[in-house]
Amino acid sequence: VRVACPTSTGGATGIIVSSPKDGLGSFALCEVEPRIEPVACKDLIPTSLIIGALERRVFPKGLAKRTDLGTMAGRACERYGGGIVTFQAPGGERSSCVEALCVPSACLEVYDDHAEDFDAISGRGVWDSELEAAEVRCTELSGRFYESAVKLLEGDDESQPKVVATLHASLCAPSVCGEDVDAVATVALRIFAMRGIILENLPSNIQVSIQNVRPFARWEDVDLDFLIGGFARSGTHSLQGNLMKHTQCEVPRKELTFNWGPLPMQHQLQQYEGFFRQRSEEPRLFRGGKGEGVAFSPRLLRHLWRVPGLKIVIVIREPTEWLESLYNLRAYGCREDNHCGDSYPTLEDVILKDETLEDVRLEYVEFSKSLKEAVKQFPPSSKRLLLVEFELLKQDPRTFYDRVCDFLGIDRFPTNYSFKAHSTEERKAYTAAGKKADLCQHPEALEKVRAFLRERQEHQHIAKLLAQSGAPWVSRRLLLGEDHCP
């Protein structure tokens, strides 16, 4: 039975139908299911945007609100892929059944009601130093922090449009948005629109695409038990290589640089997880890795403190010898890869003329600055930081590795295990080729390094930090302020 009631203002719930057999016959009460065809989004909203891979149309802010009529008409609208929307029309408000794709979500409506608060802490780049503070403020607003990418696409070829610009930014969206990335993407559109990125301001052949909308990860989500945090050219490769052979550890060969912004992004966490093979085997292996630059970065140390139970191992080499070794490695890389051009500074140039070869600089020999920051972020009372000397590794590898294993809480290496030195091929190559820079042969440069360290009492500071961290052994070099040269 098809029923049309043009004068009715409410949804029909039933109809009385007379029997055709006789005019005064019996009556029956029949249930009626109205069919309501949703109005197409394109008939209401002329411009479209791309969210993920889908074309979407979004009502401008304040023009329409989702409405739950709770009537047969509302339920029928939902059954046929729509939603009831109330919007402003000539003569006052009007409700209509529209395609679900353009019905404003609860997420978007909460955002619109508090747009100024959410917008004030959104739109920051993923490397913005204020991102952490913005995340805290977002939580206070009962919001959640998300990452997003806005791409401007050019061309009429929908299958292969040209990307002319990509903007990565954070956004604070209401927590009611949850994991509904489509809803969060519409919030992203609002936020970028408030910054002028709207179709009306762009050429006619430009499309706007919102992609990779997802919650930021957290440092607390990182699953890592220990990290060899530095310093390069101090036996860190040997420590990594031998721990890779330990039956209780899983240590990838790749460097764990944690070159992330203040808040980790999901794809960074997924990439990091891909370094490890173990998934659900029992017993669980200790997860560890090497990130030689971590010790030099107060920002990273501060972030890594948030990784639950993470322990940091820092291997310390006498600074003068370290500077010489690091220079030789970088110079060898220049010669092998030819990425430094026709020439590069000598070690004497670096020391006497303040020239730079990648990360080789005289001021970097002041290890104590970085070590003090490490002790500040990972205080001795936490038992999450081990400072250990490279000299101990050279003189007594067994004691060195026993200290590391005891600190990590794993079994010591078997007594018949033979510790191996790793990453020594470069040193052998440049020494055999007669290309080794030797500070001991350049008194002027050597004296400048020694004077730099004496003025800052660097050896004494390092020795004190080692002792305060519980090291039972400190080398003669550090105690007496000596180096490897006669």
C-alpha positions in Angstrom: 0.0 0.0 0.0 1.5 3.3 -1.0 0.3 6.2 1.2 0.9 9.9 0.5 -0.1 12.4 3.1 0.9 15.8 1.8 -0.9 17.6 4.6 0.7 15.6 7.4 3.5 17.1 9.5 4.5 13.9 11.3 5.5 10.4 10.3 2.8 7.9 9.7 2.6 5.1 12.2 -0.3 3.1 10.9 -3.4 3.3 8.6 -6.9 1.8 8.7 -7.8 0.0 5.5 -11.4 -1.0 4.7 -12.2 -4.4 3.2 -13.3 -4.2 -0.5 -15.9 -7.1 -0.1 -18.6 -4.9 1.4 -18.7 -1.3 2.4 -19.4 -2.1 6.1 -17.1 -5.0 6.3 -14.3 -5.6 8.8 -11.3 -3.4 9.3 -7.6 -4.1 9.7 -4.8 -2.2 11.3 -1.7 -2.4 9.0 1.9 -1.3 9.7 3.3 1.1 7.2 7.0 1.4 6.4 7.6 4.6 4.5 10.4 4.8 2.0 12.4 8.0 2.2 15.0 8.7 -0.5 17.9 10.7 1.0 18.8 13.9 -0.9 22.2 13.6 -2.6 25.0 15.5 -1.0 26.0 17.0 -4.3 22.6 18.6 -4.6 23.1 20.5 -1.4 26.9 21.1 -1.2 28.5 22.1 -4.6 32.2 21.6 -3.7 33.8 18.3 -2.8 37.0 17.3 -1.0 38.9 14.0 -0.8 39.2 12.2 2.6 41.4 9.2 2.2 40.3 7.9 -1.2 36.6 9.0 -1.0 35.0 12.2 -2.3 33.3 14.0 0.6 31.1 17.1 0.9 30.9 18.9 4.2 28.3 21.5 5.2 29.9 24.9 6.1 30.2 25.6 9.8 26.8 26.6 11.4 24.7 25.7 8.4 23.4 22.3 9.3 23.1 20.1 12.4 22.4 16.4 12.7 19.0 15.7 14.2 17.7 12.5 15.9 13.9 12.7 15.3 13.3 9.3 16.9 10.4 8.8 14.6 9.5 6.3 11.9 10.7 8.9 9.3 14.1 9.2 11.0 14.5 5.4 11.2 13.4 5.0 7.5 15.9 7.7 6.5 18.7 5.7 8.2 17.5 2.4 6.6 18.0 3.9 3.1 21.5 5.3 3.8 20.7 8.7 5.1 20.5 10.9 8.2 18.1 13.7 9.3 19.7 17.1 9.1 18.2 20.4 10.3 19.5 23.4 8.4 18.6 27.0 7.9 16.2 27.7 5.0 14.0 30.6 3.8 11.2 30.8 6.3 13.1 29.1 9.2 14.7 25.8 10.1 13.9 22.8 8.0 14.6 19.1 8.5 15.6 16.8 5.6 16.9 13.3 5.0 20.3 13.6 3.3 23.0 11.1 2.4 24.9 9.9 5.4 28.2 11.0 3.9 27.4 14.7 4.5 25.5 14.4 7.8 27.6 16.4 10.3 29.2 13.9 12.8 28.9 14.4 16.6 32.7 14.8 16.4 32.4 17.8 14.0 29.6 19.4 16.0 31.4 19.3 19.3 34.4 20.8 17.5 32.3 23.6 15.9 30.8 24.4 19.3 34.4 25.0 20.7 36.3 25.8 17.5 38.3 28.6 18.9 39.7 26.5 21.8 40.6 23.5 19.6 41.9 25.7 16.8 44.3 27.6 19.1 46.4 24.5 19.7 46.0 22.9 16.2 47.9 23.3 13.0 51.4 22.9 14.4 54.0 21.1 12.5 55.1 17.7 13.7 58.6 19.1 14.7 57.1 22.2 16.5 58.8 22.5 19.9 55.5 23.5 21.5 53.8 20.3 20.4 54.1 18.6 23.8 52.5 21.6 25.6 49.7 21.6 23.0 49.0 18.0 23.6 48.7 18.7 27.4 46.3 21.5 26.7 44.3 19.3 24.3 43.8 16.7 27.0 42.6 19.5 29.3 39.9 20.3 26.7 38.8 16.6 26.7 40.4 16.3 23.3 42.8 14.0 21.6 45.8 14.9 19.5 46.0 13.6 15.9 48.4 13.9 13.0 47.2 14.7 9.4 48.4 15.4 5.9 46.7 17.8 3.6 47.6 17.4 -0.1 46.8 19.8 -2.8 46.2 17.9 -6.1 46.3 19.3 -9.6 44.9 18.0 -12.8 41.7 16.5 -14.3 43.1 12.9 -14.3 41.5 11.5 -11.2 43.6 8.3 -11.3 47.0 10.1 -11.4 46.6 13.7 -10.0 49.8 15.7 -9.5 50.6 16.5 -5.9 51.6 20.2 -5.8 51.9 20.7 -2.0 51.7 18.6 1.1 51.2 20.0 4.6 51.7 17.9 7.7 50.1 19.2 10.8 48.8 18.2 14.2 45.2 18.9 15.3 43.3 18.7 18.5 39.9 17.1 18.0 37.2 16.2 20.6 37.7 12.9 22.3 34.2 11.9 21.1 35.9 11.5 17.7 37.7 8.4 18.9 39.1 6.2 16.1 36.6 7.6 13.5 39.3 9.1 11.2 36.7 10.3 8.7 35.1 12.4 11.4 38.5 13.7 12.5 39.4 14.5 8.8 36.4 16.8 8.6 37.7 18.6 11.7 41.1 18.9 9.9 39.2 20.5 7.0 37.7 23.0 9.4 41.0 23.8 10.9 42.8 24.3 7.6 39.8 26.3 6.3 40.3 28.7 9.2 43.9 29.2 7.8 42.6 30.0 4.3 43.1 26.6 2.7 39.7 26.4 1.1 38.7 25.7 -2.5 37.5 29.3 -3.1 41.0 30.5 -2.5 42.6 27.9 -4.8 42.7 27.5 -8.6 39.8 25.8 -10.2 41.8 22.6 -11.1 43.0 22.0 -7.5 41.5 19.4 -5.2 42.1 19.1 -1.5 42.9 15.7 -0.1 43.0 14.8 3.6 45.2 11.7 4.3 46.9 9.8 7.1 44.6 11.1 9.8 45.3 9.1 13.0 46.1 9.6 16.6 49.7 10.4 17.5 51.5 7.5 19.2 53.1 8.0 22.6 56.6 7.5 23.9 55.0 5.1 26.4 54.0 2.9 23.4 57.7 2.2 22.5 58.5 -1.4 23.5 62.2 -1.4 24.3 64.2 -2.7 27.2 67.6 -1.2 26.6 69.4 1.2 24.3 73.2 1.7 23.7 73.0 5.5 23.7 76.6 6.4 22.8 79.2 7.4 22.2 80.2 6.6 18.7 83.7 5.1 18.2 83.7 3.9 21.8 83.0 0.2 21.3 79.3 0.6 20.8 79.3 -1.6 17.7 81.1 -4.4 19.6 78.6 -4.1 22.5 75.8 -4.3 20.0 77.3 -7.2 18.1 78.0 -9.3 21.1 74.5 -8.7 22.6 73.0 -9.8 19.3 74.6 -13.2 20.1 73.1 -13.3 23.6 70.4 -15.9 23.9 68.1 -13.7 25.9 68.3 -10.6 23.7 66.9 -9.5 20.4 69.0 -6.6 19.0 68.5 -5.4 15.4 71.5 -4.4 13.3 69.8 -1.1 12.3 70.5 2.0 14.2 67.6 3.2 16.4 68.1 6.9 15.9 64.6 8.0 17.3 64.8 10.9 14.9 61.2 11.7 15.8 59.4 14.9 16.7 58.2 15.7 20.2 55.3 13.2 19.7 55.9 9.9 17.8 53.8 9.3 14.7 52.1 6.0 14.1 54.2 5.1 11.0 57.4 5.7 12.9 56.4 3.3 15.6 55.4 0.7 13.0 58.7 1.1 11.3 60.5 0.6 14.5 58.5 -2.5 15.3 59.5 -3.9 12.0 63.1 -4.0 13.2 62.3 -6.8 15.6 61.3 -10.3 14.5 59.9 -11.7 17.7 56.1 -11.3 18.1 54.5 -13.7 20.6 57.1 -16.3 21.4 57.8 -17.2 25.0 59.8 -16.5 27.0 60.0 -12.9 25.8 63.4 -11.8 24.7 65.0 -8.5 25.9 64.5 -5.9 23.2 67.5 -3.6 22.7 69.3 -1.6 20.1 72.0 1.0 19.4 71.4 4.7 19.0 74.8 6.4 19.2 73.4 10.0 18.9 71.0 9.7 21.9 73.6 10.6 24.5 74.2 14.0 22.7 70.5 14.9 22.7 68.9 16.2 25.9 65.6 16.3 24.1 65.7 12.6 23.2 66.9 11.6 26.7 63.9 13.5 28.1 61.5 11.7 25.8 63.0 8.3 26.3 62.6 8.5 30.0 58.9 8.0 29.2 59.5 4.6 27.7 58.5 2.2 30.4 61.5 0.6 32.1 64.0 1.6 29.4 67.6 1.3 30.4 70.4 3.3 28.8 74.0 2.2 28.4 76.6 4.9 27.5 80.2 3.8 26.7 82.8 6.6 27.3 86.1 6.9 25.6 89.0 9.2 26.5 88.0 12.4 24.6 91.2 13.1 22.7 91.5 9.5 21.4 87.7 9.6 20.6 88.1 12.8 18.5 90.9 11.3 16.5 89.0 8.0 15.9 85.8 9.8 14.9 87.7 12.0 12.4 89.4 9.0 10.8 86.0 7.2 10.3 84.3 10.3 8.7 87.4 10.9 6.5 87.4 7.3 5.4 83.7 7.6 4.5 84.4 10.7 2.4 87.1 8.9 0.4 85.0 5.8 -0.1 81.7 7.4 -1.0 83.2 10.6 -2.5 80.4 12.6 -0.8 82.7 15.3 0.4 83.8 16.5 -3.0 87.4 17.0 -4.1 88.7 17.8 -0.6 87.8 17.9 3.0 89.4 19.5 6.1 92.3 17.7 7.8 92.1 16.9 11.5 94.4 19.9 12.2 92.0 22.1 10.3 89.1 21.0 12.5 91.1 21.7 15.6 93.1 24.8 14.7 90.9 26.5 12.2 87.4 25.5 13.6 86.5 23.8 10.4 83.9 20.9 10.4 83.8 17.5 8.9 80.3 16.2 9.4 79.9 15.8 13.2 83.6 16.2 14.0 84.1 19.4 16.1 86.5 20.2 18.9 83.7 21.3 21.3 82.1 17.9 21.1 84.9 16.4 23.2 83.2 18.0 26.2 81.4 14.8 27.1 80.5 15.8 30.6 77.8 18.2 29.4 75.9 15.3 27.8 76.6 12.9 30.6 75.3 15.4 33.2 72.1 15.7 31.2 71.8 11.9 31.0 72.2 11.6 34.8 69.6 14.3 35.2 67.1 12.6 33.1 68.0 9.0 34.3 69.1 9.6 38.0 71.1 7.0 39.7 68.2 6.2 42.0 66.2 4.9 39.0 68.9 2.3 38.2 68.2 2.9 34.5 71.5 4.4 33.4 74.9 2.7 33.1 78.1 4.7 32.4 81.0 2.4 31.5 84.5 3.0 30.1 85.8 1.9 26.7 89.2 1.4 28.4 87.6 -1.4 30.5 86.3 -3.0 27.3 89.9 -3.0 25.9 91.6 -4.2 29.0 89.1 -6.6 30.5 86.2 -7.5 28.1 84.8 -10.1 30.5 84.4 -7.7 33.4 83.0 -5.1 30.9 80.3 -7.5 29.6 79.5 -8.8 33.1 78.7 -5.3 34.2 76.5 -4.7 31.2 74.6 -8.0 31.7 74.1 -7.4 35.4 72.8 -4.0 34.7 70.3 -5.2 32.1 69.2 -8.1 34.3 70.2 -10.9 31.9 72.5 -13.9 32.4 76.2 -13.3 32.0 77.9 -14.7 28.9 79.1 -18.3 29.2 82.7 -18.6 30.4 83.6 -20.2 27.1 82.2 -17.4 25.0 84.8 -15.4 23.0 84.0 -11.7 22.8 84.5 -10.3 19.3 85.5 -6.8 18.2 83.0 -5.4 15.6 83.2 -2.6 13.0 87.1 -2.6 12.9 87.3 -3.0 9.1 87.4 0.7 8.4 90.3 1.3 10.9 92.3 -1.6 9.4 91.6 -0.2 5.9 92.7 3.4 6.5 95.7 2.3 8.6 96.9 0.0 5.9 96.5 2.7 3.3 98.5 5.1 5.3 95.6 7.5 5.6 95.2 7.5 9.4 95.2 10.9 11.0 97.4 10.8 14.1 97.1 13.6 16.6 100.3 12.4 18.3 102.2 13.5 15.2 100.8 17.1 15.3 101.9 18.7 18.6 100.1 22.1 18.0 96.7 20.5 17.4 97.3 18.0 20.2 98.1 20.8 22.6 95.0 22.8 21.7 92.8 19.7 22.5 94.7 19.2 25.8 94.3 22.8 26.8 90.6 22.7 25.9 90.1 19.7 28.2 92.3 21.1 31.0 90.4 24.4 31.1 87.1 22.6 31.6 88.6 19.9 33.9 86.9 17.4 31.5 88.8 14.3 32.6 88.0 14.9 36.3 84.3 15.6 35.5 84.0 12.4 33.6 85.8 10.4 36.3 83.5 11.9 39.0 80.3 11.1 37.0 81.5 7.5 36.5 82.2 7.1 40.2 78.8 8.7 41.2 77.0 6.3 38.8 78.5 3.3 40.7 81.4 2.4 38.5 83.8 0.2 40.5 86.7 1.1 38.2 87.9 4.3 36.6 90.9 4.3 34.3 94.2 5.9 35.0 93.8 8.2 31.9 90.7 9.9 33.3 92.1 10.1 36.9 95.3 11.7 35.8 94.0 13.6 32.8 96.1 11.7 30.3 95.4 10.7 26.7 96.8 8.1 24.2 99.8 10.2 23.2 103.2 10.1 25.0 
